[in-house]
Amino acid sequence: MSNTIADQTPPPAILFVDDEATALKYFERAIGAIAPVVTGTSVEDGKAMLDAHAGSLAVLVSDQRMPGEYGNELLRYARERYPHIVRILTTAYSELDQTVEAVNQGQIHRYIKKPWDISALRMEMKQALELSGLRKERDQLVREKLGVLQTQTVATRIGIVHTLCASLIGPGRFQPVETYLVGTQLAGTRNVEPDWQRMDYADLVRVESEGSGSFGHAVGMRLAELRTRHAGRGAADAMQVFTEVLGATVSGNGDALTWTSPATLNEFLSRPVGQPVSAEHAGWLAGLLWLEEAGGALQFGRESDTIVCRAGARAASFAADRLAVWIERFSEPAFG
């Protein structure tokens, strides 16, 4: 009978770092039956082991007094880079100040004084492994929740673009939205990842609302400028107008726009939470709205690795569920 994938996954390991060879052997003999043990003999060695094997490590036990840097430094390093690993400090010396500092800075879960009581040491390791498992389960749940919230954030931003277009040039005119989203798709999108250490869901809603309001205001102001400045001009002048609006982010050769900075296309949908979009990006959407009023449209394409826009035919109509199709498309993993 073949093993399942779960059966083939190696059990979580414990990293023990101590400069004394006898301590390393003693720890391995005492704990080896509970979990795989890997060892290091210095802070530098421990950092290298963490970087190489962090995915399989559940617990880090470090001696405090070692040649060179103290164990505190290794525990701090692990906390900053691999917070899922349970960190334990051990020492034969009464170094209360450093121990209190390590606890206060969140560097350690436990402090174990040498010489060890074997039964107590084994119990501590079992509890640390259980805690690591709980942290993994929690992190998985958090990742799943964040994935849903990130998808919702992108979907909301797409809806805002649609609403903004309808409010500025009138309902039922989907061509600018379609062109805008095609450009975003070509430029590629990134996961919208709020810093959940500094904000909760209410913060996200507030910051997103403020950012969307600022973006909408910037697009509206830019569209008003275009209407005034280019009154009487039509779709035939689109390339010249967009070259003016977009500046150095494109290069124009009369009948085409070549995007020298494709990231300008996807700013609003991909921007980190709380980060404003550029004036060029607001001008890009405003330009599409101006072009819609002028009776024109743009067609995107790729020429080698370059994104290019040319004058194109307007779509006769769009399906009623077209916006929903786009939202679903941007929710797919390929766009994360």
Backbone torsions as a table, in degrees:
resi	resn	phi	psi	omega
1	MET	NA	132.9	-176.5
2	SER	-77.4	151.3	177.9
3	ASN	-76.3	148.7	173.5
4	THR	-77.9	168.2	178.2
5	ILE	-61.5	-39.8	179.6
6	ALA	-61.7	-37.9	179.6
7	ASP	-65.8	-30.4	-176.2
8	GLN	-83.1	-12.3	179.8
9	THR	-73.8	123.7	-179.1
10	PRO	-64.5	147.1	179.5
11	PRO	-66.6	152.7	179.4
12	PRO	-62.0	143.2	-173.7
13	ALA	-108.3	164.6	176.7
14	ILE	-114.0	130.3	175.2
15	LEU	-100.1	122.6	178.1
16	PHE	-116.6	125.9	-177.2
17	VAL	-120.8	121.2	-179.2
18	ASP	-159.0	140.0	-177.9
19	ASP	-81.1	-7.3	-179.7
20	GLU	-94.4	119.5	-177.9
21	ALA	-60.6	-36.8	-179.5
22	THR	-66.0	-37.9	178.5
23	ALA	-65.0	-38.4	178.5
24	LEU	-62.7	-46.5	-179.6
25	LYS	-65.0	-41.5	-178.3
26	TYR	-63.1	-43.8	-179.1
27	PHE	-65.1	-43.6	-179.5
28	GLU	-62.0	-42.6	179.7
29	ARG	-65.7	-36.7	-176.3
30	ALA	-76.6	-33.1	-170.0
31	ILE	-112.2	-14.0	-174.4
32	GLY	-56.4	-29.1	-179.7
33	ALA	-76.8	-17.3	-178.4
34	ILE	-88.2	-41.1	-177.1
35	ALA	-160.7	156.6	174.0
36	PRO	-59.5	141.0	-179.1
37	VAL	-120.3	128.0	171.4
38	VAL	-116.6	152.0	-171.1
39	THR	-131.5	158.6	173.6
40	GLY	-143.2	161.6	-174.0
41	THR	-116.5	4.9	179.7
42	SER	-160.2	167.9	177.4
43	VAL	-61.5	-43.8	178.6
44	GLU	-60.9	-42.8	178.0
45	ASP	-62.7	-42.9	179.4
46	GLY	-62.9	-41.1	177.7
47	LYS	-61.3	-41.9	179.4
48	ALA	-63.7	-41.0	179.0
49	MET	-65.4	-40.0	177.7
50	LEU	-61.8	-46.1	-178.7
51	ASP	-64.2	-34.6	-176.5
52	ALA	-83.0	-31.1	-170.0
53	HIS	-129.8	19.7	-174.8
54	ALA	-56.3	-33.9	-177.8
55	GLY	-64.5	-26.0	-177.4
56	SER	-105.3	-1.7	-178.0
57	LEU	-94.6	136.2	178.3
58	ALA	-110.6	-30.9	-174.0
59	VAL	-136.9	140.6	172.4
60	LEU	-119.9	123.3	174.4
61	VAL	-115.7	122.3	-177.3
62	SER	-126.7	135.3	169.3
63	ASP	-70.1	152.9	-178.6
64	GLN	-84.3	-51.9	-175.3
65	ARG	-91.2	110.1	175.9
66	MET	-139.7	157.6	178.2
67	PRO	-57.9	139.3	-178.8
68	GLY	84.9	-122.3	-177.1
69	GLU	-81.2	152.5	176.1
70	TYR	-78.3	163.3	179.1
71	GLY	-60.3	-28.2	177.5
72	ASN	-51.6	-39.8	-178.5
73	GLU	-64.6	-41.0	178.8
74	LEU	-65.0	-41.6	179.7
75	LEU	-66.2	-38.0	176.0
76	ARG	-63.9	-42.4	178.7
77	TYR	-60.2	-44.4	-179.8
78	ALA	-66.1	-40.9	-179.2
79	ARG	-61.2	-42.4	-176.0
80	GLU	-72.7	-35.5	-173.8
81	ARG	-103.0	-30.7	-175.6
82	TYR	-134.8	66.9	-173.2
83	PRO	-65.1	-15.3	179.6
84	HIS	-73.2	-17.5	-178.4
85	ILE	-80.7	128.8	178.0
86	VAL	-74.9	129.8	-171.9
87	ARG	-112.1	131.4	-177.3
88	ILE	-131.4	134.7	177.8
89	LEU	-105.3	137.9	176.7
90	THR	-135.3	144.9	180.0
91	THR	-162.0	154.9	177.0
92	ALA	-93.1	-4.4	-174.9
93	TYR	-106.3	154.2	178.2
94	SER	-89.6	81.2	-177.5
95	GLU	-108.0	70.5	-171.6
96	LEU	-62.0	-40.9	-176.1
97	ASP	-60.2	-48.7	-179.6
98	GLN	-66.0	-35.5	-179.8
99	THR	-66.8	-46.3	178.0
100	VAL	-60.8	-42.0	178.5
101	GLU	-60.3	-43.1	-179.5
102	ALA	-63.5	-40.9	178.4
103	VAL	-65.4	-47.3	-176.7
104	ASN	-63.9	-32.9	179.9
105	GLN	-85.6	2.9	178.5
106	GLY	72.6	20.5	-177.1
107	GLN	-78.9	-25.0	-174.7
108	ILE	-132.9	152.5	174.2
109	HIS	-92.1	-36.6	-176.9
110	ARG	-143.8	156.4	171.9
111	TYR	-122.4	123.4	-179.2
112	ILE	-120.5	122.6	-178.5
113	LYS	-89.3	138.8	172.5
114	LYS	-82.5	154.2	-5.2
115	PRO	-71.6	148.2	-175.8
116	TRP	-77.8	146.8	163.4
117	ASP	-90.3	118.9	-170.6
118	ILE	-57.7	-45.6	-179.0
119	SER	-61.9	-43.7	179.5
120	ALA	-66.1	-38.8	179.6
121	LEU	-63.0	-44.5	179.2
122	ARG	-62.8	-40.5	178.1
123	MET	-63.1	-41.3	178.7
124	GLU	-61.8	-42.8	-179.1
125	MET	-66.7	-40.1	177.9
126	LYS	-61.7	-43.5	179.5
127	GLN	-65.6	-38.4	178.7
128	ALA	-65.8	-39.7	177.6
129	LEU	-65.0	-40.5	177.7
130	GLU	-63.8	-41.6	178.2
131	LEU	-62.4	-41.4	178.5
132	SER	-61.2	-41.5	178.0
133	GLY	-62.5	-41.2	177.6
134	LEU	-64.4	-38.7	178.3
135	ARG	-63.7	-39.4	178.6
136	LYS	-62.4	-44.0	178.7
137	GLU	-62.4	-43.2	178.5
138	ARG	-61.8	-45.6	-178.4
139	ASP	-62.1	-37.6	178.3
140	GLN	-64.2	-42.9	178.0
141	LEU	-63.8	-41.1	178.6
142	VAL	-63.9	-42.5	178.8
143	ARG	-60.9	-41.4	179.3
144	GLU	-65.1	-42.0	179.0
145	LYS	-64.5	-43.5	-179.5
146	LEU	-65.6	-35.3	177.4
147	GLY	-60.1	-41.9	177.8
148	VAL	-65.1	-45.8	-178.7
149	LEU	-64.9	-37.5	178.5
150	GLN	-65.3	-41.6	177.4
151	THR	-63.4	-42.3	178.2
152	GLN	-62.4	-38.3	-179.2
153	THR	-63.9	-45.7	179.1
154	VAL	-64.7	-42.8	179.0
155	ALA	-60.5	-41.2	178.7
156	THR	-63.8	-40.2	180.0
157	ARG	-65.8	-38.3	176.8
158	ILE	-63.3	-43.1	177.9
159	GLY	-62.0	-35.7	179.1
160	ILE	-66.1	-40.7	177.2
161	VAL	-59.0	-44.9	-179.9
162	HIS	-63.3	-46.0	179.8
163	THR	-64.3	-39.9	179.9
164	LEU	-62.5	-44.2	178.8
165	CYS	-62.0	-44.3	-179.0
166	ALA	-63.7	-38.0	-177.7
167	SER	-74.1	-27.7	-175.8
168	LEU	-91.0	-31.9	-178.1
169	ILE	-126.0	0.3	177.0
170	GLY	106.6	151.2	-177.8
171	PRO	-70.2	161.9	174.5
172	GLY	78.1	13.1	-179.5
173	ARG	-118.2	90.0	-170.4
174	PHE	-92.3	-10.9	-175.3
175	GLN	-55.2	-45.7	178.8
176	PRO	-62.3	-37.4	178.6
177	VAL	-64.2	-44.9	179.5
178	GLU	-59.3	-48.4	-179.0
179	THR	-64.0	-41.8	179.8
180	TYR	-59.9	-45.9	-176.9
181	LEU	-72.8	-33.2	174.5
182	VAL	-61.5	-43.8	178.4
183	GLY	-62.9	-42.4	178.0
184	THR	-61.2	-42.5	179.6
185	GLN	-62.3	-42.6	-179.7
186	LEU	-65.3	-38.0	-179.4
187	ALA	-73.6	-21.9	-179.2
188	GLY	88.9	146.1	178.1
189	THR	-117.1	161.7	178.4
190	ARG	-121.3	159.3	174.6
191	ASN	-61.3	134.4	173.6
192	VAL	-86.1	105.0	-172.1
193	GLU	-116.7	97.6	174.8
194	PRO	-63.1	155.1	174.4
195	ASP	-83.6	92.9	-173.8
196	TRP	-72.9	-5.5	172.1
197	GLN	-76.6	-20.6	-174.5
198	ARG	-117.5	-8.8	-179.2
199	MET	-145.0	148.7	174.3
200	ASP	-104.6	-172.2	-174.5
201	TYR	-63.7	-37.6	178.5
202	ALA	-62.4	-39.3	176.9
203	ASP	-62.3	-41.9	-179.6
204	LEU	-59.9	-47.5	-179.4
205	VAL	-60.3	-43.9	-179.4
206	ARG	-63.6	-49.3	-177.4
207	VAL	-65.4	-40.2	178.0
208	GLU	-63.3	-41.9	179.8
209	SER	-62.8	-43.8	179.0
210	GLU	-64.1	-43.1	-179.6
211	GLY	-65.3	-40.4	179.5
212	SER	-67.9	-38.9	177.5
213	GLY	-62.6	-42.3	179.2
214	SER	-64.9	-40.5	179.3
215	PHE	-64.7	-46.3	179.5
216	GLY	-60.6	-41.4	178.4
217	HIS	-62.9	-43.8	-179.1
218	ALA	-63.5	-41.1	178.5
219	VAL	-64.9	-44.3	179.9
220	GLY	-61.5	-42.6	178.8
221	MET	-64.8	-41.3	-178.9
222	ARG	-67.3	-39.8	178.7
223	LEU	-63.2	-40.8	178.0
224	ALA	-60.9	-40.2	178.2
225	GLU	-63.3	-43.4	-178.9
226	LEU	-64.8	-40.7	179.2
227	ARG	-61.4	-40.4	-178.6
228	THR	-73.2	-48.0	-174.3
229	ARG	-69.2	-34.6	-173.4
230	HIS	-114.6	29.4	176.1
231	ALA	-59.5	131.2	179.9
232	GLY	92.0	-13.5	178.3
233	ARG	-89.9	154.3	-175.3
234	GLY	-122.6	-168.8	-175.9
235	ALA	-60.7	-25.9	179.7
236	ALA	-63.3	-21.6	-178.9
237	ASP	-97.0	10.4	-171.7
238	ALA	-57.9	-43.7	-175.5
239	MET	-63.6	-38.9	178.6
240	GLN	-67.6	-41.1	-180.0
241	VAL	-64.2	-46.0	-178.6
242	PHE	-67.6	-35.1	177.3
243	THR	-62.8	-38.0	177.7
244	GLU	-67.9	-43.6	-176.4
245	VAL	-68.8	-41.1	-170.5
246	LEU	-91.9	-14.7	174.9
247	GLY	58.6	-131.4	-173.2
248	ALA	-73.9	-6.4	-179.3
249	THR	-75.5	-12.9	176.6
250	VAL	-135.8	161.9	168.0
251	SER	-124.7	134.7	-177.8
252	GLY	-112.7	143.3	177.6
253	ASN	-125.3	27.6	177.2
254	GLY	103.5	-53.8	-177.4
255	ASP	-118.3	6.3	-178.3
256	ALA	-151.4	152.7	172.6
257	LEU	-113.1	123.2	176.2
258	THR	-105.1	125.2	-174.8
259	TRP	-83.2	108.5	177.0
260	THR	-81.7	-19.0	177.1
261	SER	-132.4	79.7	-176.3
262	PRO	-59.4	-24.1	-179.3
263	ALA	-60.9	-20.9	177.3
264	THR	-62.4	-25.8	-176.7
265	LEU	-72.5	-29.4	-170.0
266	ASN	-114.0	14.4	-171.4
267	GLU	-57.4	-50.0	-172.2
268	PHE	-65.7	-41.5	-178.7
269	LEU	-76.0	-26.3	-173.7
270	SER	-108.7	-7.2	-174.1
271	ARG	-61.6	143.4	173.0
272	PRO	-60.0	149.2	-179.6
273	VAL	-58.1	129.9	178.5
274	GLY	91.1	-7.2	-178.9
275	GLN	-97.6	127.6	-179.2
276	PRO	-73.8	160.0	175.2
277	VAL	-88.5	164.4	-177.9
278	SER	-79.4	162.8	175.9
279	ALA	-62.6	-33.2	179.7
280	GLU	-65.9	-38.8	-179.7
281	HIS	-68.5	-42.3	175.7
282	ALA	-61.7	-38.8	177.8
283	GLY	-66.0	-32.5	178.6
284	TRP	-62.9	-48.9	178.9
285	LEU	-67.4	-39.9	177.0
286	ALA	-60.4	-38.9	178.4
287	GLY	-63.9	-38.7	177.5
288	LEU	-64.4	-37.9	178.0
289	LEU	-68.0	-41.3	176.2
290	TRP	-60.4	-43.3	-178.8
291	LEU	-65.6	-36.5	176.8
292	GLU	-61.4	-44.3	178.3
293	GLU	-66.7	-28.5	179.6
294	ALA	-82.0	-6.1	176.8
295	GLY	88.4	16.8	-178.6
296	GLY	-115.4	-179.3	178.5
297	ALA	-156.2	160.7	177.1
298	LEU	-113.9	149.9	176.7
299	GLN	-119.1	123.8	178.1
300	PHE	-86.7	152.7	173.8
301	GLY	-161.7	170.5	175.6
302	ARG	-115.9	134.2	174.2
303	GLU	-123.5	106.7	-168.3
304	SER	60.1	-120.9	179.8
305	ASP	-102.9	16.0	-174.1
306	THR	-107.5	139.1	175.2
307	ILE	-89.4	128.7	-175.3
308	VAL	-129.7	143.1	174.3
309	CYS	-116.5	137.7	172.5
310	ARG	-134.1	163.8	175.0
311	ALA	-60.7	137.6	-177.4
312	GLY	-139.3	173.9	-179.7
313	ALA	-82.3	141.8	175.7
314	ARG	-74.9	142.7	176.1
315	ALA	-70.9	139.0	-179.4
316	ALA	-64.1	-37.8	179.8
317	SER	-163.3	167.7	177.1
318	PHE	-128.1	145.0	179.2
319	ALA	-62.3	151.0	-177.2
320	ALA	-61.4	-28.2	-177.6
321	ASP	-97.9	17.6	-174.7
322	ARG	-60.9	-40.7	179.4
323	LEU	-63.4	-41.3	178.6
324	ALA	-63.3	-35.9	177.9
325	VAL	-62.8	-43.1	179.2
326	TRP	-65.5	-42.8	179.6
327	ILE	-60.7	-42.7	178.4
328	GLU	-64.6	-38.9	-179.0
329	ARG	-64.2	-42.0	-179.9
330	PHE	-75.9	-9.9	176.5
331	SER	-88.2	-9.5	-179.6
332	GLU	-71.9	150.6	-177.6
333	PRO	-55.8	-31.8	-177.2
334	ALA	-61.8	-21.4	-178.9
335	PHE	-101.7	5.9	-179.9
336	GLY	-83.8	NA	NA
